[in-house]
Amino acid sequence: MSQAVTVFWFRRDLRIDDNAGLYYALRTGYPVVPVFIYDSQILEDLEDKNDKRLSFIRDALYAVQQQLEKQGSTLHILQGTPRDCFKKILEDYTVVHVFTNEDYEPYALQRDREIAEMLLQQGIGFQAFKDQVIFAKNEILKDDGTPYTVYTPYSKKWKQSLDDFFLKPYPTGKYCDRFFKQPAKRFPGLQSIGFEEAPYVAVAPELNEEIAKDYHKTRNTPAQKGTTELSVHLRFGTVSIRKIAARARLLNETLLGELIWRDFFSGILYHFPHTVSASFKPAYDNIRWRYAEKEFERWCAGKTGYPIVDAGMRQLNETGWMHNRVRMVTASFLCKHLLIDWRWGEAYFAKKLLDYDMSQNIGNWQWVAGSGVDAAPYFRIFNPVTQQEKFDPDLEYVKNWVPEYGTATYPKPMVDHAEARERCLQAYKAAVST
């Protein structure tokens, strides 16, 4: 009989350092076999064969593999449905436990229930730990036991609940000699799963403390390097949220507030999974959206005639990232100026964003559309002209992404702001008053 092992399943936690589930796996007393699964059910939903996210994941996995090789171990990379992959793992090893970290998206919760049930039938334990957020599920609730749906009181309770315990790192490094010893397996390229290499740009998975200190002053200026750009690392877990939150707590309250928003939206998706496809406020599903495909295509391409909108969309299309402030402006333009369903925009961002996170994307799109929890009131409509004048007064950001701005080739605005605003107000008012 082969040696009994614990399996650790990497997902949204692509690092060894300060990894909650991995820490507990390494302390089970059994050698740990590290596993990553290219989930075919997720891959099938990706339209682009050169999706930048897969290149990012591949590089993160390679970094993990290099660390494992130093311990005389290796990462097992499989492709298929999680159920089929675990059947293969159980054929190859005598598995006693499977450890992983929690994921709160609807598909992930269903997947984990199925895997836990399958393993239980064979007498194998399945445990998942909190790792991608500071507070999860039912840790921050109102006094009556219900989830918060307004950010401000949630953030107050979050801060009151925070102490050093929740920010304490897991010292996985002390136990790295407990990985299962075996020769390194061949590291697969993306071609082996039917995808291609795609260049992407990402900062190092470290908080730039100079940027963090001035975050409250610089975060709204798209031409400036004034945001941390760590969202992709938090999304895929190439940096510990505890590490970033601990520094933000000391350096900048506004930055800490952004991390609280992240926990808030994660909790909203967990408690209200219907918001994936339906408005949190049901009345907003009565809006008579304009399903204008040609106008949507112009928005996607960054050819609306509103320079800050076009700059943002082109930045997204080329890099897989868009500045925070501009995300709000472009989203508002689609929902309010073009009166096109927020779900179309959310799906487009889901396809293009390197840092795409379902809870954050849906939460923010519904916030802009006015249909979500703690949303901007529907009559709050960003004026793309004044937004540009305020946050890109020298047109530095615009000219970087829209070089033809100011020439005869740049399109005229596809809608008049005042007319579009009035049309939006009438449509929203009719929906919410019925």
C-alpha positions in Angstrom: 0.0 0.0 0.0 1.4 3.4 -0.9 2.2 6.1 1.7 -0.8 8.0 3.0 -0.9 11.7 2.0 -2.8 14.9 2.4 -3.7 16.7 -0.9 -3.7 20.5 -1.1 -5.8 21.9 -3.9 -4.6 25.3 -5.2 -7.3 27.6 -6.6 -7.5 31.4 -5.8 -4.4 31.2 -3.7 -1.5 30.7 -6.0 1.3 31.1 -3.5 3.0 29.1 -0.7 3.7 32.0 1.7 0.9 32.8 4.2 -1.6 30.4 2.7 -4.2 29.4 5.3 -5.4 26.1 3.8 -1.8 25.0 2.9 -0.6 25.8 6.4 -3.2 23.4 7.9 -2.5 20.8 5.3 1.2 20.8 6.1 0.4 20.3 9.8 -1.8 17.2 9.3 1.3 14.9 9.8 1.0 13.5 6.3 3.2 14.5 3.4 1.3 17.0 1.2 0.7 16.5 -2.5 0.0 20.0 -4.1 -2.5 20.0 -6.9 -3.9 22.5 -9.4 -6.8 21.7 -11.8 -7.4 23.6 -15.0 -11.2 23.2 -14.6 -12.7 22.3 -18.0 -16.0 23.7 -17.0 -14.4 27.1 -16.6 -12.1 26.9 -19.6 -15.1 26.1 -21.9 -16.6 29.5 -21.0 -13.5 31.4 -22.2 -14.1 32.7 -25.7 -10.5 33.9 -26.4 -7.8 31.3 -26.9 -5.2 33.9 -25.9 -6.9 34.9 -22.6 -4.4 36.9 -20.6 -5.6 35.4 -17.3 -4.4 32.0 -18.2 -0.9 33.3 -18.9 -1.0 35.0 -15.5 -2.1 31.8 -13.8 0.5 29.8 -15.7 3.3 32.1 -14.5 2.0 32.0 -10.9 2.0 28.2 -11.0 5.5 28.2 -12.4 6.6 30.3 -9.4 5.0 27.8 -7.0 6.6 24.9 -8.9 10.0 26.5 -8.5 9.6 26.8 -4.8 8.3 23.2 -4.6 11.3 21.9 -6.5 13.6 23.4 -3.9 11.8 21.2 -1.4 12.2 18.1 -3.5 8.5 18.1 -4.4 6.4 19.0 -7.4 3.1 20.5 -8.4 0.5 18.2 -10.0 -1.3 20.1 -12.8 -4.4 18.3 -14.2 -7.1 19.3 -16.7 -10.7 18.2 -16.7 -13.7 18.4 -14.4 -12.7 18.5 -10.7 -14.6 15.2 -10.2 -12.6 13.4 -12.9 -9.3 14.9 -11.7 -9.9 13.7 -8.2 -10.7 10.2 -9.4 -7.3 10.2 -11.0 -5.6 11.6 -7.9 -7.3 8.8 -5.8 -5.9 6.2 -8.2 -2.4 7.5 -7.8 -2.3 8.2 -4.0 -3.6 7.0 -0.7 -5.4 10.2 0.2 -6.4 10.8 3.8 -7.4 14.5 3.6 -8.1 17.1 0.9 -7.4 20.7 2.1 -8.2 23.9 0.1 -9.2 27.5 0.6 -12.8 28.7 0.3 -14.3 30.3 -2.8 -17.7 32.0 -2.4 -18.9 32.2 -6.0 -22.0 30.1 -6.8 -20.3 27.7 -9.1 -17.4 27.2 -6.7 -19.7 26.5 -3.8 -21.6 23.8 -5.8 -18.3 22.3 -7.0 -17.0 22.0 -3.5 -20.1 20.4 -2.2 -19.9 17.8 -4.9 -16.2 17.1 -4.3 -16.7 16.9 -0.6 -19.6 14.4 -1.0 -17.6 12.3 -3.4 -14.6 12.2 -1.0 -16.8 11.5 2.0 -18.2 8.4 0.3 -14.6 7.1 0.3 -13.9 8.1 3.9 -11.7 11.1 2.9 -12.0 14.4 4.7 -12.5 17.7 2.8 -11.8 21.0 4.6 -11.8 24.5 3.2 -10.4 27.6 5.0 -10.9 31.3 4.7 -8.0 32.9 2.8 -9.0 35.4 0.1 -10.8 37.9 2.4 -10.4 39.1 6.0 -14.0 38.5 7.0 -16.3 36.0 5.2 -19.8 34.5 5.2 -21.4 35.2 8.6 -18.5 36.9 10.4 -19.8 40.4 9.9 -23.6 40.5 10.4 -26.1 43.0 11.8 -27.2 42.6 15.4 -30.3 40.7 14.2 -28.2 38.2 12.4 -28.9 39.3 8.9 -26.3 40.4 6.4 -25.5 44.1 5.8 -26.6 45.5 2.5 -25.2 49.1 3.1 -21.5 49.6 3.1 -21.0 52.3 5.8 -22.4 50.4 8.8 -20.8 47.2 7.4 -17.4 49.0 7.3 -17.9 50.3 10.9 -18.6 46.7 12.1 -15.7 45.4 10.1 -13.3 47.9 11.7 -14.7 47.2 15.2 -14.2 43.4 14.6 -10.7 43.7 13.3 -7.8 42.8 15.5 -4.3 41.4 15.0 -5.6 37.9 15.0 -7.3 38.3 11.6 -4.2 39.8 10.1 -1.7 37.3 11.5 0.2 35.5 8.7 0.2 31.7 8.5 3.9 30.6 8.8 3.8 28.0 6.0 7.6 28.4 5.5 8.3 26.6 8.7 6.7 23.4 7.4 7.7 23.3 3.7 9.8 20.2 4.4 6.5 18.3 4.7 5.7 18.4 1.0 5.6 14.9 -0.6 9.0 14.1 -2.0 9.1 13.1 -5.6 10.8 14.2 -8.9 9.5 17.3 -10.6 6.8 16.7 -13.1 6.9 18.3 -16.5 5.4 21.7 -16.4 2.7 22.0 -19.0 2.4 25.0 -21.4 -0.9 26.6 -22.2 -1.0 24.8 -25.6 -1.5 21.6 -23.7 -4.9 22.9 -22.6 -5.9 24.4 -25.9 -4.9 28.0 -25.2 -2.1 30.3 -26.4 0.4 32.6 -24.7 -0.9 36.2 -24.2 1.3 39.1 -23.0 0.1 40.9 -19.9 1.4 43.6 -17.6 1.2 43.2 -13.8 3.1 44.9 -11.0 5.1 42.8 -8.6 2.9 41.2 -5.8 4.1 43.7 -3.3 2.4 46.9 -1.9 4.2 50.0 -3.1 4.2 51.9 0.2 4.8 55.3 -1.4 1.7 54.9 -3.5 -0.2 53.6 -0.5 0.6 56.6 1.6 -0.8 59.0 -1.0 -3.6 56.8 -2.2 -6.4 59.1 -1.0 -4.8 61.9 -3.1 -3.9 60.0 -6.3 -6.4 57.2 -6.7 -8.7 59.2 -9.0 -6.2 60.5 -11.5 -5.9 57.9 -14.4 -2.8 59.4 -15.9 -0.9 58.9 -12.7 0.4 55.8 -11.1 -1.8 56.4 -8.1 -3.3 53.0 -7.4 -1.7 49.8 -6.1 -2.7 47.7 -9.2 -2.7 44.7 -6.8 -6.3 43.7 -7.8 -5.0 40.8 -10.1 -2.8 39.5 -7.3 -5.6 39.6 -4.8 -7.9 37.9 -7.3 -5.6 35.0 -7.9 -4.0 35.0 -4.4 -0.5 35.6 -5.5 -0.3 37.9 -2.5 -1.9 37.5 0.9 -4.9 39.7 1.7 -3.7 39.7 5.3 -0.3 41.1 4.4 -1.9 43.9 2.3 -4.6 44.7 4.8 -2.1 44.9 7.7 0.0 47.5 5.8 -3.0 49.4 4.5 -4.3 49.6 8.1 -1.1 51.4 9.1 -0.6 53.5 5.9 -3.9 54.8 4.5 -7.5 54.6 5.7 -8.9 55.1 2.2 -6.9 52.2 0.9 -8.1 50.0 3.8 -11.7 51.1 2.9 -11.2 49.7 -0.6 -10.3 46.3 0.9 -13.4 46.5 3.1 -15.5 47.1 -0.1 -13.9 43.9 -1.4 -15.0 41.9 1.6 -18.5 43.6 1.4 -19.1 42.6 -2.2 -17.8 39.1 -1.6 -20.3 38.8 1.2 -23.1 40.1 -0.9 -22.5 37.5 -3.6 -22.4 34.8 -1.0 -25.7 35.8 0.7 -27.5 36.9 -2.4 -26.3 34.7 -5.3 -29.2 35.7 -7.5 -27.4 39.0 -8.1 -25.3 37.3 -10.6 -28.0 37.7 -13.2 -30.8 39.7 -11.4 -30.9 43.1 -9.8 -30.7 43.2 -6.0 -33.5 45.7 -6.1 -36.2 43.8 -8.2 -37.8 47.0 -9.5 -34.7 47.7 -11.6 -35.4 44.6 -13.6 -38.4 46.5 -15.0 -36.2 49.0 -16.8 -36.9 49.0 -20.5 -33.3 48.7 -21.6 -32.2 49.5 -25.2 -30.6 46.4 -26.6 -28.8 48.4 -29.3 -26.1 46.1 -30.5 -24.3 48.6 -32.8 -24.1 51.2 -30.0 -22.8 48.5 -27.6 -20.1 47.6 -30.2 -19.0 51.3 -30.3 -18.8 51.4 -26.5 -16.7 48.1 -26.5 -14.4 49.5 -29.2 -13.9 52.9 -27.5 -15.5 54.9 -30.2 -18.3 56.7 -28.4 -17.0 60.2 -29.1 -16.5 60.8 -25.3 -12.7 60.8 -24.9 -12.5 59.5 -21.3 -14.9 56.7 -22.0 -13.0 55.7 -25.2 -9.6 55.9 -23.4 -10.9 53.6 -20.7 -12.3 51.0 -23.1 -9.1 51.0 -25.2 -7.0 50.6 -22.1 -9.1 47.6 -21.1 -9.0 46.1 -24.6 -5.3 46.4 -24.9 -4.0 45.7 -21.4 -6.8 43.8 -19.5 -6.9 46.6 -16.9 -8.7 49.9 -16.5 -8.3 52.6 -13.9 -10.8 52.5 -11.0 -12.3 56.0 -11.7 -12.7 55.3 -15.4 -14.4 51.9 -14.7 -17.2 53.9 -13.0 -17.4 56.4 -15.9 -17.5 53.8 -18.7 -20.0 51.7 -16.8 -22.2 54.7 -16.1 -22.1 55.7 -19.8 -23.3 52.3 -20.9 -26.1 52.0 -18.4 -27.2 55.6 -18.2 -26.3 57.4 -21.5 -26.9 54.5 -23.8 -29.5 52.8 -21.5 -28.0 49.4 -22.2 -28.5 46.6 -19.7 -25.7 46.5 -17.1 -25.4 42.7 -17.6 -24.0 43.3 -21.1 -21.3 45.5 -19.7 -20.6 43.2 -16.8 -20.2 40.3 -19.2 -17.8 42.3 -21.4 -15.6 43.3 -18.4 -15.7 39.6 -17.3 -14.2 38.6 -20.7 -11.6 41.3 -20.8 -10.4 42.1 -17.2 -7.2 40.5 -16.0 -8.4 41.1 -12.5 -12.0 39.9 -13.1 -13.6 38.9 -9.8 -17.3 38.0 -10.0 -18.4 39.6 -6.7 -16.5 42.8 -7.3 -17.6 43.2 -10.9 -21.2 42.5 -10.3 -21.3 44.6 -7.2 -19.7 47.6 -8.9 -21.8 47.3 -12.1 -25.0 47.1 -10.0 -23.8 50.0 -7.9 -23.4 52.2 -11.0 -26.7 51.0 -12.5 -28.5 51.8 -9.3 -29.9 48.3 -9.0 -27.6 46.8 -6.3 -27.0 47.1 -2.6 -26.0 50.5 -1.4 -26.2 51.7 -4.9 -25.7 55.2 -6.3 -29.2 56.7 -6.7 -30.5 56.3 -10.2 -30.5 60.0 -10.8 -26.8 60.2 -10.2 -25.4 60.2 -13.7 -21.7 60.7 -14.3 -21.1 63.5 -16.9 -18.2 62.2 -18.9 -17.2 65.7 -19.9 -16.9 67.0 -16.4 -15.3 63.8 -15.2 -12.6 64.3 -17.8 -12.1 67.9 -16.9 -11.8 67.1 -13.3 -9.6 64.0 -13.4 -7.7 64.3 -16.6 -7.6 68.1 -17.1 -4.4 68.0 -19.3 -5.7 65.2 -21.4 -2.7 63.1 -20.6 -4.7 59.9 -20.1 -6.9 60.6 -23.1 -4.1 61.3 -25.5 -2.2 58.2 -24.4 -5.1 55.9 -25.4 -7.0 58.0 -28.0 -4.2 59.5 -30.2 -6.6 60.7 -32.8 -8.5 62.9 -30.3 -8.8 66.4 -31.7 -8.5 65.4 -35.3 -11.1 65.0 -38.0 -11.0 61.2 -37.6 -12.2 61.2 -34.0 -16.0 60.5 -33.9 -18.5 63.0 -32.7 -20.4 62.1 -29.5 -22.8 59.3 -30.2 -25.4 60.9 -27.8 -26.0 64.3 -26.4 -25.4 64.3 -22.6 -28.4 66.3 -21.6 -30.8 64.3 -23.9 -29.4 61.0 -22.8 -29.6 62.0 -19.2 -33.3 62.9 -19.5 -34.1 59.7 -21.4 -32.4 57.7 -18.6 -34.3 59.5 -15.8 -37.6 58.8 -17.6 -36.8 55.1 -18.1 -35.6 54.6 -14.5 -38.5 56.6 -13.0 -41.0 54.5 -15.0 -39.4 51.3 -13.8 -39.1 52.0 -10.1 -42.5 53.6 -9.8 -44.4 50.6 -11.1 
